[in-house]
Amino acid sequence: MFNDSPILGAWEAPDWADTPQCPPSVGGATFLIVAYSVVIAIGLLGNAGLVFIIARQQELRNVTNILIANLSCSDILMCVVCLPVTVIYTLMDRWVLGEALCKVTPFVQCMSVTVSIFSLVLIALERHQLILHPTGWSPAAGHSYLAVGLTWLVACFISLPFLSFNILTNDPFQNISLPANPFRDHLICMELWPSDKHRLAYTTSLLIFQYCLPLMLVFLCYLRIFLRLRRRRDMLERSRRTRGAQRINVMLLAIVVAFALCWLPLNVFNTLFDWHHQALPDCQHDAVFSACHLTAMASTCINPVVYGFLNSNFQRELRTTLQRCQCGNRAGESYESFPLSTVGSEGVTKATSLNRMGSVCIPSPRLEISSAALTKTLPANS
């Protein structure tokens, strides 16, 4: 379901010579370059900063934050490999980047999206376990590293067909009936499947198991979490911990909703192309694809924006980190932890609950939860 080329519709068209040529306008090309450049800059800098801070602070290495960092790593990979290649291919309307990138680019995009959606599922499952079953089994940091490794292995396996069936060819340009064919030496990167049935089976499976089913599972988890926290709020009458847990889950759910909305247009576009590509207008095909693909790539900016730059604690920690780089190491800060996973639960001692992975770190003089806090808020300056 991850077509990286705006001329994909022409790859399988038997009447290539009759297809109208629609070169991109100067304004459209300029907009694409600027828009993709902004997405790449925000995605790279934001996600790299988020991963750096989580990796640097020992107090932040809980299950949810490790999975958030994994989500950021997949977005970084997307920004480095897929976005620049897509811009070049879109603007040049032919492939000039070699056979290796022809195979690797769609493979990396599929793998990155798979890792992202699986990370969101794991975060939702962890929150579901900690809030609905606070006295039961809870995942540890070691479990999250194992889950991250398995996620990448499964994503690689799911994406392997792109390595096998993506080829570099000039065949579509050979039959153009022109006195001097200027496109004869042009190459395109295309999928060449044994049959249309194989292609449709694979792309439809991706749509179901890589987008629809995971998002349904995530939304079901957060629905049950919301219902449980609402009952606890009724019992505890606006408990501070309950309000903090609700804010954390709202932030995590916002990441999921934004991810789903960003990828929805491209999934609709690809589904329409797979099943009825004649419905796509010829000269508007490039523009529609670029708009859908750009919207999908904007998902790489969601994590740092929602998790980080709307979180005042993240901003303070980022400033502190930059100051440490200039002035050397300063004395570490002290933290107190209390669990959001056991909010309002009966019969759970503080000593038991402090070992759980849903805790929030708070600078020691005062116990506050930032409105943008996540599973473990980032430390504020003393």
Secondary structure as the mmCIF struct_conf table of DSSP 4:
data_model
#
loop_
_struct_conf.conf_type_id
_struct_conf.id
_struct_conf.beg_label_comp_id
_struct_conf.beg_label_asym_id
_struct_conf.beg_label_seq_id
_struct_conf.end_label_comp_id
_struct_conf.end_label_asym_id
_struct_conf.end_label_seq_id
TURN_TY1_P TURN_TY1_P1 PRO A 6 ILE A 7
HELX_RH_AL_P HELX_RH_AL_P1 LEU A 8 TRP A 11
TURN_TY1_P TURN_TY1_P2 GLU A 12 GLU A 12
TURN_TY1_P TURN_TY1_P3 PRO A 14 ASP A 15
HELX_RH_3T_P HELX_RH_3T_P1 TRP A 16 ASP A 18
BEND BEND1 THR A 19 THR A 19
HELX_LH_PP_P HELX_LH_PP_P1 PRO A 20 GLN A 21
HELX_LH_PP_P HELX_LH_PP_P2 PRO A 23 SER A 25
HELX_RH_AL_P HELX_RH_AL_P2 VAL A 26 ARG A 56
HELX_RH_3T_P HELX_RH_3T_P2 GLN A 58 LEU A 60
BEND BEND2 ASN A 62 ASN A 62
HELX_RH_AL_P HELX_RH_AL_P3 VAL A 63 LEU A 77
HELX_RH_PI_P HELX_RH_PI_P1 MET A 78 CYS A 82
HELX_RH_AL_P HELX_RH_AL_P4 LEU A 83 MET A 92
BEND BEND3 ASP A 93 ARG A 94
BEND BEND4 LEU A 97 LEU A 97
HELX_RH_AL_P HELX_RH_AL_P5 GLY A 98 LEU A 132
TURN_TY1_P TURN_TY1_P4 PRO A 134 THR A 135
BEND BEND5 GLY A 136 GLY A 136
HELX_RH_AL_P HELX_RH_AL_P6 ALA A 141 PHE A 165
STRN STRN1 ASN A 166 THR A 169
HELX_RH_AL_P HELX_RH_AL_P7 ASP A 171 GLN A 174
TURN_TY1_P TURN_TY1_P5 ASN A 175 ASN A 175
BEND BEND6 PRO A 179 ALA A 180
TURN_TY1_P TURN_TY1_P6 PRO A 182 ASP A 185
STRN STRN2 ILE A 188 GLU A 191
BEND BEND7 PRO A 194 PRO A 194
HELX_RH_AL_P HELX_RH_AL_P8 ASP A 196 LEU A 207
HELX_RH_PI_P HELX_RH_PI_P2 ILE A 208 CYS A 212
HELX_RH_AL_P HELX_RH_AL_P9 LEU A 213 LEU A 236
TURN_TY1_P TURN_TY1_P7 GLU A 237 GLU A 237
BEND BEND8 ARG A 238 ARG A 238
HELX_RH_AL_P HELX_RH_AL_P10 ARG A 240 HIS A 276
HELX_RH_3T_P HELX_RH_3T_P3 HIS A 277 ALA A 279
BEND BEND9 LEU A 280 LEU A 280
HELX_RH_AL_P HELX_RH_AL_P11 ASP A 282 MET A 297
HELX_RH_3T_P HELX_RH_3T_P4 ALA A 298 CYS A 301
HELX_RH_AL_P HELX_RH_AL_P12 ILE A 302 ILE A 302
HELX_RH_PI_P HELX_RH_PI_P3 ASN A 303 PHE A 309
TURN_TY1_P TURN_TY1_P8 LEU A 310 LEU A 310
HELX_RH_AL_P HELX_RH_AL_P13 SER A 312 CYS A 327
HELX_LH_PP_P HELX_LH_PP_P3 ALA A 331 SER A 334
STRN STRN3 TYR A 335 PRO A 339
BEND BEND10 LEU A 340 LEU A 340
TURN_TY1_P TURN_TY1_P9 SER A 341 GLY A 344
TURN_TY1_P TURN_TY1_P10 GLU A 346 GLY A 347
HELX_RH_AL_P HELX_RH_AL_P14 LYS A 350 SER A 353
TURN_TY1_P TURN_TY1_P11 LEU A 354 ASN A 355
BEND BEND11 ARG A 356 ARG A 356
TURN_TY1_P TURN_TY1_P12 MET A 357 GLY A 358
STRN STRN4 SER A 359 PRO A 363
TURN_TY1_P TURN_TY1_P13 SER A 364 PRO A 365
TURN_TY1_P TURN_TY1_P14 SER A 371 ALA A 372
BEND BEND12 THR A 375 LYS A 376
HELX_LH_PP_P HELX_LH_PP_P4 THR A 377 ASN A 381
#
